[in-house]
Amino acid sequence: MTYTDSPRTDSPRTDNSRTDTTIAPATVLVLGGTGKTGRRVVALLRESGVEPRVASRSGDTPFDWSDPDTWQPALDGADAVYVVGPEGSPSPTPAFVERAVASGVRRLVLLSARGADTPGYLSAAVGAPHRESEAAVRSSGVSWTILRPGWFAQNFSEGVFRDGVRAGELALPTADGTAAFIDADDIAEVAVAALTEDGHHGEVYELSGPRALSVADVLGEIAEASTVRAAYVPVEPSAYRARLVAQGVPEEEAAVWTEAMEPIRTSREAPLTDGVRRALGRPPRDVAEFARAAAAAGAWS
C-alpha cells in the first residue's frame, strides 16, 4: 500500500560525483498507468513530448502482475519504466526488474512508500514487498530512482476518504495525529523528472507536503475551498477495523488498512522531507492548493 514520505535551499542535483545513463527515452512504460500517480505521469509525459506506453489491466497495453506472459509485450522496446508494484509478498517486482533489464530497459523509477526502510513503520504485509522491490532496483545494474511518498492528499478527493467527506462525516482511527500529506501531482512530477532527465540516478526521494496536518485540519482546508463541510470523528482502531469488516471488507484487508493509519495516529507521518525540493528545485504543493484544485474539478460534487 502506497499512501495511497531541514529543506535544502540550494539548487537540486549538485552532486557531480554521481553518474547517470544519459537517455532521451523513446519509449517510457508506465505501470499502473490508470492509477492515481500513473495517470498523472502519463499526462505529464505527453505534455513533455514523450509518448508513454500505458500499461494496466485496463490500459492500452495489457499488463497483469499475476500473469508474467503479459510482461514481455509491455517491455519490448521500452527504454525506461515507472514501476508501481503490487501488494503481497513475495513480490513479483524482482522478477520483473530482471526481465526488464534483459529486455534493454536502461532506467527504472520505483514507487515505494514512506517508512519502507524503517522497521515497524509499515505492517509486514505492506513493508516486505516494498523492501523487496527497492532491493531489486538497487541491484539492477541500470539507472534507478526510488520514490517514497507518504499519505496522498488525493485520498480525500478520489480515494478511500472521499465518500466520508461527501457524506459529511469522516470516521478514522487517527486520533489527533498529523501527517505531511503529499500531492499526487508532485509525486508524478518527480517521477517524470527521474524518467526523462539526468541527475536522479541512485536517489531515494522521501516525498512529503510542506505542512503536517491532522485529518480535521485537512477537512478544514476542504471546507475553505468548497461548499463541503465534513466533520472528523475519531474512532478506536479496533472499532474501525470492525466497521470495515461489517461493510464487507475481508478481515485481512481490514487489518492492513487499520495498521496503515497508525503512522498518522502516532504522527510518524508528520516530519517534513526534502525530496520534492531536491528533485524539482521547488517546495511541495500545500494541501490548501490541492483542495482548491480538487474543488474546482468537482471532486466532491
C-alpha positions as CSV (number, residue, x, y, z in Angstrom):
1,M,0.0,0.0,0.0
2,T,1.3,3.3,-1.1
3,Y,-0.1,6.2,1.0
4,T,-2.0,5.6,-1.3
5,D,7.2,10.1,2.6
6,S,15.5,20.7,7.1
7,P,14.5,21.5,3.4
8,R,17.5,22.5,1.3
9,T,17.5,25.9,-0.4
10,D,20.3,25.2,-2.9
11,S,19.7,24.1,-6.4
12,P,18.9,20.4,-6.9
13,R,21.3,17.7,-8.1
14,T,24.6,19.4,-7.2
15,D,26.5,16.2,-6.6
16,N,28.6,15.8,-9.7
17,S,30.2,12.6,-8.4
18,R,27.1,10.6,-9.5
19,T,26.9,9.0,-12.9
20,D,23.7,8.7,-14.9
21,T,22.8,6.7,-18.0
22,T,22.0,9.6,-20.4
23,I,18.9,8.8,-22.3
24,A,16.2,10.7,-24.1
25,P,13.7,7.9,-23.7
26,A,11.8,7.0,-26.9
27,T,9.5,4.7,-25.0
28,V,8.5,5.0,-21.4
29,L,6.5,2.2,-20.0
30,V,4.1,3.3,-17.2
31,L,2.9,0.5,-15.0
32,G,-0.4,1.3,-13.2
33,G,-0.9,3.8,-15.9
34,T,-4.6,4.4,-14.9
35,G,-3.9,4.8,-11.2
36,K,-3.5,7.8,-9.0
37,T,0.1,8.6,-9.8
38,G,0.3,6.6,-13.1
39,R,-2.3,8.6,-15.0
40,R,-0.6,11.8,-13.9
41,V,2.8,10.5,-15.0
42,V,1.2,9.7,-18.4
43,A,-0.3,13.2,-18.7
44,L,3.0,14.9,-17.9
45,L,5.0,12.7,-20.2
46,R,2.6,13.6,-23.1
47,E,2.9,17.3,-22.2
48,S,6.7,17.0,-22.4
49,G,6.6,15.4,-25.8
50,V,7.2,11.8,-24.7
51,E,4.5,9.3,-25.7
52,P,4.1,6.8,-22.9
53,R,3.1,3.2,-23.1
54,V,0.2,2.9,-20.7
55,A,0.1,-0.5,-19.0
56,S,-2.5,-1.8,-16.7
57,R,-5.2,-4.4,-16.7
58,S,-7.5,-1.9,-18.3
59,G,-4.9,0.2,-20.1
60,D,-3.9,0.5,-23.8
61,T,-1.2,-2.1,-23.1
62,P,-2.5,-5.2,-21.2
63,F,-0.4,-5.8,-18.1
64,D,-1.1,-8.1,-15.1
65,W,1.4,-8.7,-12.3
66,S,-0.1,-12.1,-11.8
67,D,0.4,-13.1,-15.4
68,P,4.1,-13.0,-16.4
69,D,3.1,-13.7,-20.0
70,T,1.9,-10.0,-20.2
71,W,5.2,-8.6,-19.1
72,Q,7.4,-9.1,-22.2
73,P,4.9,-7.5,-24.7
74,A,4.8,-4.4,-22.5
75,L,8.6,-4.3,-22.1
76,D,9.5,-4.8,-25.8
77,G,11.3,-1.6,-26.9
78,A,10.9,0.2,-23.6
79,D,13.9,2.4,-22.5
80,A,12.5,3.5,-19.1
81,V,9.9,2.1,-16.7
82,Y,7.8,3.7,-14.0
83,V,7.3,0.7,-11.7
84,V,4.2,0.5,-9.4
85,G,4.3,-2.9,-7.9
86,P,1.5,-4.9,-6.3
87,E,1.0,-5.7,-2.6
88,G,1.8,-9.1,-1.2
89,S,5.0,-11.0,-0.5
90,P,6.9,-12.4,-2.2
91,S,6.8,-9.5,-4.6
92,P,6.9,-10.2,-8.3
93,T,8.9,-7.0,-8.8
94,P,12.4,-8.6,-8.6
95,A,11.5,-11.0,-11.4
96,F,10.0,-8.2,-13.5
97,V,13.1,-6.0,-13.0
98,E,15.3,-8.8,-14.1
99,R,13.1,-9.3,-17.2
100,A,13.2,-5.5,-17.9
101,V,17.0,-5.2,-17.7
102,A,17.3,-8.2,-20.0
103,S,14.9,-6.5,-22.5
104,G,17.1,-3.4,-22.7
105,V,15.5,-1.1,-20.2
106,R,18.1,1.4,-19.0
107,R,16.2,3.4,-16.4
108,L,13.8,2.3,-13.5
109,V,11.8,4.7,-11.3
110,L,10.1,2.8,-8.5
111,L,7.1,4.0,-6.5
112,S,7.8,2.8,-2.9
113,A,6.4,4.2,0.4
114,R,7.5,6.3,3.3
115,G,8.9,4.2,6.0
116,A,9.8,1.3,3.8
117,D,13.3,1.2,5.3
118,T,12.2,1.7,8.9
119,P,11.5,-1.5,10.9
120,G,7.9,-1.4,12.3
121,Y,6.8,1.6,10.3
122,L,4.7,-0.4,7.9
123,S,3.0,-3.7,8.6
124,A,4.8,-6.8,7.4
125,A,2.3,-7.3,4.7
126,V,2.9,-3.8,3.3
127,G,6.6,-3.3,4.1
128,A,8.1,-6.5,2.9
129,P,7.1,-6.1,-0.8
130,H,8.4,-2.5,-0.8
131,R,11.7,-3.6,0.6
132,E,12.0,-6.5,-1.9
133,S,11.2,-4.1,-4.8
134,E,13.7,-1.5,-3.6
135,A,16.4,-4.1,-3.3
136,A,15.7,-5.3,-6.8
137,V,16.0,-1.9,-8.5
138,R,19.1,-1.0,-6.5
139,S,20.9,-4.2,-7.7
140,S,19.6,-4.0,-11.3
141,G,22.7,-2.6,-12.8
142,V,20.8,0.2,-14.6
143,S,20.0,3.8,-13.6
144,W,17.4,3.8,-10.8
145,T,15.4,6.2,-8.6
146,I,13.2,5.3,-5.7
147,L,10.2,7.5,-4.6
148,R,8.9,7.2,-1.0
149,P,5.8,9.3,-0.7
150,G,3.7,9.5,2.5
151,W,-0.1,9.6,2.5
152,F,-1.6,11.2,-0.6
153,A,-3.7,14.3,-0.3
154,Q,-5.8,12.8,-3.1
155,N,-7.1,10.1,-0.7
156,F,-9.6,12.8,0.3
157,S,-10.7,13.6,-3.2
158,E,-10.5,10.3,-5.2
159,G,-9.5,7.7,-2.7
160,V,-10.6,5.9,0.4
161,F,-11.7,9.1,2.3
162,R,-13.8,10.7,-0.4
163,D,-17.1,9.0,0.4
164,G,-16.8,10.1,4.0
165,V,-16.0,13.7,3.0
166,R,-19.0,13.8,0.7
167,A,-21.3,12.3,3.4
168,G,-20.2,14.9,5.9
169,E,-18.5,12.7,8.4
170,L,-15.1,11.0,8.2
171,A,-14.5,8.5,10.9
172,L,-10.9,7.3,11.2
173,P,-8.6,5.8,13.8
174,T,-6.0,8.7,13.5
175,A,-6.8,10.5,16.8
176,D,-5.2,13.9,16.8
177,G,-2.1,12.7,14.9
178,T,-0.7,14.6,11.9
179,A,0.7,13.8,8.5
180,A,2.5,15.9,5.9
181,F,0.1,14.8,3.1
182,I,1.8,14.8,-0.3
183,D,0.0,16.0,-3.5
184,A,0.0,13.2,-6.1
185,D,0.8,15.8,-8.8
186,D,4.1,16.3,-7.0
187,I,4.8,12.6,-7.0
188,A,4.1,12.4,-10.7
189,E,6.3,15.4,-11.5
190,V,9.2,13.9,-9.6
191,A,8.7,10.6,-11.4
192,V,8.7,12.2,-14.8
193,A,11.9,14.2,-14.0
194,A,13.6,10.9,-12.9
195,L,12.3,9.1,-16.0
196,T,13.5,11.8,-18.5
197,E,16.3,13.9,-17.0
198,D,19.8,13.2,-15.8
199,G,20.9,13.7,-12.2
200,H,18.5,11.3,-10.5
201,H,20.4,8.1,-10.6
202,G,20.8,6.5,-7.2
203,E,18.5,8.9,-5.5
204,V,15.9,8.0,-2.9
205,Y,13.4,10.8,-2.7
206,E,11.4,11.0,0.5
207,L,8.3,12.9,-0.5
208,S,6.1,14.9,1.8
209,G,4.0,18.0,1.7
210,P,5.1,21.3,3.3
211,R,2.9,21.1,6.5
212,A,1.9,18.5,9.0
213,L,-1.9,18.5,9.3
214,S,-4.5,16.4,11.2
215,V,-7.4,14.9,9.4
216,A,-9.6,17.6,10.9
217,D,-7.2,20.2,9.5
218,V,-7.4,18.8,6.0
219,L,-11.2,18.8,6.2
220,G,-11.0,22.5,7.3
221,E,-9.0,23.2,4.2
222,I,-11.6,21.4,2.0
223,A,-14.3,23.5,3.7
224,E,-12.4,26.7,2.9
225,A,-12.0,25.7,-0.7
226,S,-15.5,24.4,-1.3
227,T,-19.1,24.1,0.0
228,V,-18.3,20.8,1.6
229,R,-18.5,20.6,5.3
230,A,-17.3,17.3,6.8
231,A,-16.7,16.5,10.5
232,Y,-13.8,14.4,11.6
233,V,-14.9,11.6,14.0
234,P,-12.1,9.8,15.9
235,V,-12.6,6.1,16.4
236,E,-10.5,3.4,18.1
237,P,-8.5,1.2,15.7
238,S,-10.5,-1.9,16.8
239,A,-13.8,-0.2,16.1
240,Y,-12.6,1.0,12.7
241,R,-11.5,-2.5,11.8
242,A,-14.8,-4.0,12.9
243,R,-16.7,-1.3,10.9
244,L,-14.7,-2.3,7.7
245,V,-15.4,-5.9,8.2
246,A,-19.1,-5.1,8.7
247,Q,-19.0,-3.3,5.4
248,G,-17.8,-6.5,3.7
249,V,-14.0,-5.8,3.7
250,P,-12.1,-9.1,4.3
251,E,-10.6,-9.4,7.8
252,E,-7.0,-9.4,6.5
253,E,-7.5,-6.3,4.3
254,A,-9.3,-4.5,7.1
255,A,-6.3,-5.2,9.4
256,V,-3.9,-3.9,6.8
257,W,-5.9,-0.6,6.4
258,T,-6.2,-0.2,10.1
259,E,-2.4,-0.7,10.6
260,A,-1.7,1.6,7.7
261,M,-3.2,4.5,9.6
262,E,-1.1,4.0,12.6
263,P,1.7,6.3,11.3
264,I,-0.8,9.1,11.1
265,R,-2.2,8.3,14.5
266,T,1.2,8.5,16.1
267,S,2.4,11.5,13.9
268,R,5.2,9.5,12.4
269,E,3.9,10.9,9.1
270,A,4.4,14.4,10.4
271,P,8.2,15.1,9.7
272,L,8.8,17.2,6.6
273,T,11.1,15.8,4.0
274,D,13.1,17.5,1.2
275,G,12.5,15.1,-1.7
276,V,10.4,17.4,-3.8
277,R,12.8,20.3,-3.4
278,R,15.9,18.1,-4.2
279,A,14.2,16.7,-7.3
280,L,12.4,19.7,-8.7
281,G,14.1,22.7,-7.1
282,R,10.9,24.0,-5.6
283,P,8.8,23.4,-2.4
284,P,6.0,20.8,-2.5
285,R,2.4,22.0,-3.0
286,D,0.3,22.7,0.1
287,V,-2.9,20.9,1.0
288,A,-4.8,24.2,0.6
289,E,-3.7,24.3,-3.1
290,F,-4.7,20.7,-3.5
291,A,-8.2,21.4,-2.0
292,R,-8.8,24.4,-4.3
293,A,-7.8,22.4,-7.4
294,A,-9.9,19.4,-6.3
295,A,-12.9,21.6,-5.6
296,A,-12.6,23.3,-9.0
297,A,-12.5,19.9,-10.7
298,G,-15.7,18.8,-8.9
299,A,-14.1,16.2,-6.7
300,W,-16.9,16.4,-4.0
301,S,-19.8,17.4,-6.3
